[in-house]
Amino acid sequence: MARRSSTSRGIFDIDRKRKRLDELENQSQNPDAWNNHREMQKINQEKSIVSKAVADFEMLNKKQEDAAALLEMVQESQDEELFKELRTECKEMRATIHDLEVKSWLSQRMDPSNTYLSIHSGAGGTESQDWAEILLRMYTRYAERQGYKTEVMSINHGEEAGIKSVTLNIQGPYAYGYLKAETGVHRLVRISPFDSNARRHTSFASVSVWPEVEDDVEVVIKDEDLKVDTYRSSGAGGQHVNKTDSAIRITHIPTGIVIACQNQRSQHANRDYAMKMLRAALYEIELKKLQKDKEDLDAQKKANEWGSQIRSYVLHPYQLVKDHRTGWESGQPSLMLDGELTEPIEAYLKSQLKVNA
């Protein structure tokens, strides 16, 4: 079995990752970093990501060597059990190679970051609000499958059912890199559970995704550009959170961006979190301007209505999910709605390689 280490180095740039790991190790040994909790946390987070990439590559090389030796044994002995073991080794190698390849697509600066994900129901009242809540469950389940941590930063419930809007903070390696594929309008076609005549309805909800940025990323926000409102937090939250105007809503007047936060018990803490989210949202806009990524900018501005969707989920009269950007399809929408988003996300990321080439 031929060695592919030189090719692999070209694809995964493992030498650069090893060098970066050495740099991070040296930084973590610096006494100045020990006294800066935020800086140490940042170093350790990147160190964990890079260390896993290096470990996966080294494990792949070892498995390749073991498989080569096992292949020779199989050829000599024609042993069926050894052949089964070789097939298992090859299957594991293919999975590791695929994972490393996908990670190589996530080369933008903010791709390894945590992310914010916001869902807004479209026109249609209860129908669209229920659809927004279904999407909330879908992304929460996806995060669980990935081993990510999720926190609801703000939520606005519908009058009868569902949600009008919600913002999540999703924490984990490459959370932004993967979930940025979900930005846009999502369309649902189904027999309405709210229609006594059991008619088919079409609902829309928009999804926005932006990375969590560090404090060292410079984003200029002028006080005169902000409109700050306080209001009473909604939903369960203990004896304090529902009795004071602790929730914060910040409107950035030049861009029209609205950020709300209600998950903290104090108005001061909610304001800090809201400003952090606003900085991240503004940074995302500037990043897209620099990258001249018109498609992403247009996706966030599109109307939350017919003809603007990035993906359709059809539950009646047939079962189908289709991503209109890549042509990816699945006849099992129930799996996607339960958080199985790996295939459509990877199809989108792969399609962007050509766009950004």
C-alpha positions in Angstrom: 0.0 0.0 0.0 1.6 3.3 -1.1 2.4 6.0 1.4 0.5 9.3 0.8 2.1 11.5 3.4 3.4 14.1 0.8 0.0 14.4 -0.8 -1.7 14.6 2.6 0.7 17.4 3.7 -0.3 19.3 0.6 -4.1 18.9 1.4 -4.0 19.4 5.1 -0.9 21.6 5.5 0.1 19.5 8.5 3.5 21.1 8.8 2.0 24.5 9.3 -0.3 23.1 11.9 2.6 21.5 13.8 4.4 24.8 13.7 1.4 26.6 15.0 0.9 24.0 17.8 4.5 24.7 18.9 3.8 28.5 18.9 0.7 28.0 21.0 2.6 25.7 23.5 5.2 28.4 23.9 2.5 31.0 24.4 0.8 28.9 27.1 4.1 28.7 29.0 4.4 32.5 29.1 3.7 33.8 32.7 2.0 36.9 31.3 -0.6 34.7 29.7 -1.3 33.0 33.1 -2.5 36.3 34.6 -4.9 37.0 31.7 -7.8 34.5 31.9 -9.3 35.6 28.6 -6.1 35.3 26.7 -5.3 31.9 28.3 -8.8 30.7 27.3 -8.3 31.9 23.8 -4.9 30.1 23.5 -6.2 26.9 25.0 -9.2 26.9 22.6 -7.0 27.2 19.5 -4.5 24.8 20.9 -7.2 22.2 21.4 -8.4 22.5 17.8 -4.9 22.4 16.2 -3.8 19.6 18.5 -6.7 17.4 17.4 -6.0 18.1 13.8 -2.4 17.0 14.3 -3.4 14.0 16.3 -5.9 12.9 13.7 -3.3 13.2 10.9 -0.7 11.2 12.9 -3.3 8.6 13.7 -4.2 8.4 10.0 -0.5 7.8 9.2 -0.3 5.0 11.8 -3.5 3.4 10.5 -2.1 3.5 7.0 1.1 1.7 8.1 -0.9 -0.9 10.0 -3.3 -1.4 7.0 -0.3 -1.9 4.7 1.2 -4.6 7.0 -2.3 -6.2 7.4 -2.7 -6.3 3.6 0.5 -8.2 3.2 -0.7 -10.7 5.8 -4.0 -11.1 4.0 -2.3 -11.7 0.7 -0.1 -14.4 2.2 -2.6 -16.2 4.4 -6.0 -15.5 2.6 -7.5 -15.4 6.1 -11.1 -14.2 6.1 -10.9 -12.7 9.6 -7.9 -10.7 8.7 -9.6 -9.5 5.6 -12.6 -8.3 7.7 -10.2 -6.5 10.0 -8.5 -4.8 7.0 -11.9 -3.6 5.7 -12.6 -2.1 9.1 -9.3 -0.3 9.1 -9.9 1.1 5.6 -13.4 2.3 6.6 -12.0 4.1 9.6 -9.2 5.7 7.5 -11.8 6.9 4.9 -13.8 8.6 7.7 -10.7 10.3 9.1 -9.6 11.5 5.7 -13.0 12.9 5.0 -13.1 14.7 8.3 -9.6 16.2 7.7 -10.6 17.2 4.1 -13.8 19.0 5.3 -11.7 20.8 8.0 -9.4 22.0 5.2 -12.3 23.7 3.6 -12.8 25.8 6.7 -9.8 28.1 6.2 -11.3 31.5 6.9 -10.1 33.3 10.1 -13.4 33.0 12.0 -14.4 29.5 10.9 -13.1 27.8 14.1 -15.1 30.2 16.3 -18.2 29.8 18.4 -21.3 31.3 16.7 -24.6 33.1 17.1 -27.6 31.8 15.2 -30.8 33.7 15.0 -34.2 32.5 13.6 -37.0 34.8 12.6 -40.5 33.6 11.6 -41.8 34.9 8.3 -45.3 36.2 7.3 -48.1 33.8 8.2 -48.6 34.1 11.9 -48.9 30.9 13.9 -47.8 28.7 10.9 -44.5 30.4 10.5 -43.9 30.8 14.2 -44.4 27.0 14.6 -41.9 26.5 11.7 -39.4 28.7 13.5 -39.7 26.6 16.6 -39.2 23.4 14.6 -36.0 25.0 13.2 -34.9 25.9 16.7 -35.2 22.2 17.7 -33.4 21.2 14.5 -30.3 23.3 15.2 -30.4 22.4 18.9 -30.3 18.7 18.0 -27.5 19.4 15.4 -25.5 21.1 18.1 -26.0 18.1 20.5 -24.9 15.7 17.7 -21.7 17.8 17.3 -21.0 17.9 21.0 -21.6 21.7 21.1 -23.0 23.7 23.9 -26.1 25.9 23.2 -27.5 28.8 25.2 -30.6 30.8 24.4 -29.6 34.5 24.4 -33.1 35.8 23.7 -36.5 34.4 22.6 -39.8 36.0 21.6 -42.7 33.5 21.9 -45.7 33.5 19.6 -49.2 34.4 20.9 -50.7 31.0 20.2 -47.8 28.7 19.4 -44.2 28.7 18.2 -41.7 31.5 18.4 -41.4 34.9 16.6 -37.6 35.0 17.0 -34.8 33.4 18.9 -31.0 33.9 19.2 -28.7 31.1 20.2 -25.1 31.1 21.2 -23.5 27.8 20.0 -20.1 26.9 21.4 -17.7 24.4 20.0 -14.9 23.9 17.5 -15.8 25.2 14.0 -19.4 26.0 15.0 -19.4 29.1 12.8 -17.6 27.4 10.0 -20.2 24.7 9.7 -23.4 26.7 10.5 -22.7 29.6 8.3 -24.1 27.3 5.6 -27.5 27.8 7.1 -27.8 31.5 6.5 -30.9 32.3 4.4 -34.6 31.6 4.2 -36.0 28.1 4.9 -39.3 27.0 3.4 -41.7 24.4 4.8 -44.6 22.7 2.9 -47.0 20.6 5.0 -50.5 19.8 6.0 -51.1 22.4 8.7 -51.8 21.1 12.2 -53.6 24.4 12.9 -56.0 24.2 10.0 -59.3 22.4 10.8 -59.7 21.7 7.1 -56.3 20.0 6.9 -55.1 22.1 4.0 -51.6 22.4 2.8 -49.7 25.4 3.9 -46.3 27.0 3.0 -44.3 28.7 5.8 -41.0 30.6 5.8 -38.4 31.5 8.4 -35.1 33.2 8.0 -31.8 32.1 9.7 -28.8 34.4 10.3 -25.4 33.2 11.5 -22.4 35.3 12.6 -19.2 34.4 14.5 -18.5 35.2 18.1 -15.6 37.6 18.0 -12.8 38.2 20.6 -12.3 41.5 22.4 -9.1 42.1 20.4 -11.1 42.4 17.2 -11.6 46.1 16.6 -15.2 47.2 15.7 -16.1 50.8 16.1 -19.5 51.4 17.6 -20.6 55.0 18.2 -23.0 55.7 21.1 -25.1 58.0 18.9 -25.7 55.1 16.5 -27.4 53.1 19.2 -31.0 52.9 20.4 -31.3 51.0 23.7 -34.6 49.7 25.0 -35.3 47.8 28.2 -38.2 45.4 28.7 -39.3 42.6 30.9 -37.8 39.2 30.2 -40.3 36.5 28.9 -40.5 32.9 29.7 -39.3 30.9 32.8 -36.5 32.6 34.6 -36.9 32.5 38.3 -38.4 35.0 40.8 -36.2 37.9 39.7 -35.9 37.7 35.9 -39.6 38.2 35.2 -40.3 41.0 37.7 -37.8 43.6 36.5 -37.0 45.3 33.1 -33.7 43.4 32.9 -33.9 42.5 29.2 -32.1 44.7 26.7 -32.8 45.4 23.1 -30.1 47.4 21.1 -30.8 48.8 17.7 -27.8 49.8 15.5 -29.4 52.7 13.6 -27.0 52.8 10.5 -27.5 49.1 9.7 -30.9 48.4 11.2 -29.4 45.4 13.2 -31.4 44.6 16.3 -29.9 42.6 19.1 -31.8 41.4 22.2 -30.5 39.6 25.3 -32.6 38.4 28.2 -30.8 35.3 29.5 -28.9 37.2 32.3 -30.5 38.3 35.6 -29.2 41.9 35.5 -29.7 44.6 33.0 -26.0 45.4 33.0 -25.0 41.8 32.2 -27.6 41.6 29.4 -26.3 44.9 27.9 -22.7 43.5 28.0 -23.8 40.3 26.1 -26.0 42.3 23.7 -23.0 44.6 22.8 -20.8 41.5 22.3 -23.3 40.1 19.9 -23.6 43.4 18.1 -19.9 43.7 17.7 -19.9 40.2 16.2 -22.7 41.0 13.8 -21.0 44.2 12.6 -17.7 42.4 12.3 -19.4 39.8 10.1 -20.7 42.5 7.8 -17.3 44.1 7.5 -15.7 40.7 6.8 -18.1 40.0 4.0 -17.4 43.4 2.5 -13.7 42.7 2.5 -14.3 39.3 1.0 -16.7 40.9 -1.5 -19.1 38.0 -0.8 -22.2 39.4 -2.5 -24.1 36.1 -2.3 -24.0 36.0 1.5 -24.9 39.7 1.8 -27.9 39.3 -0.5 -29.0 36.2 1.4 -29.4 38.2 4.6 -31.3 41.0 2.8 -33.7 38.7 0.9 -37.4 38.9 1.7 -38.7 36.2 4.0 -41.1 34.9 1.4 -41.6 32.8 -1.7 -38.8 32.6 -4.2 -36.0 33.6 -1.8 -35.5 30.4 0.0 -32.1 28.5 0.2 -33.7 25.2 1.2 -37.2 23.7 1.0 -38.6 21.0 3.3 -41.6 19.3 1.8 -43.7 17.0 4.0 -46.8 16.8 1.8 -47.7 15.5 -0.8 -44.3 13.8 -0.9 -41.2 13.8 1.3 -38.3 15.8 0.1 -35.6 18.3 1.3 -33.8 20.2 -1.4 -31.0 22.8 -1.1 -31.5 25.2 -3.9 -27.9 26.5 -3.8 -26.2 23.1 -4.4 -28.9 20.8 -5.7 -28.5 18.5 -2.7 -31.6 16.4 -2.0 -32.9 13.9 0.5 -36.1 11.9 0.7 -35.9 11.8 4.5 -36.8 15.3 5.9 -37.5 13.8 9.3 -33.8 13.0 9.7 -32.8 16.6 8.9 -35.5 18.1 11.2 -33.9 15.9 13.9 -30.6 17.6 13.4 -28.9 15.4 10.8 -27.4 18.4 8.8 -23.9 17.0 8.0 -24.5 16.2 4.3 -26.2 19.5 3.2 -23.7 21.6 5.2 -20.8 19.8 3.6 -22.3 20.1 0.1 -22.6 23.8 0.6 -19.0 24.2 1.9 -17.7 22.2 -1.0 -19.6 24.3 -3.5 -17.9 27.4 -2.0 -14.5 26.1 -2.9 -15.2 26.9 -6.5 -16.7 30.3 -5.7 -13.8 31.4 -3.6 -11.1 29.9 -5.8 
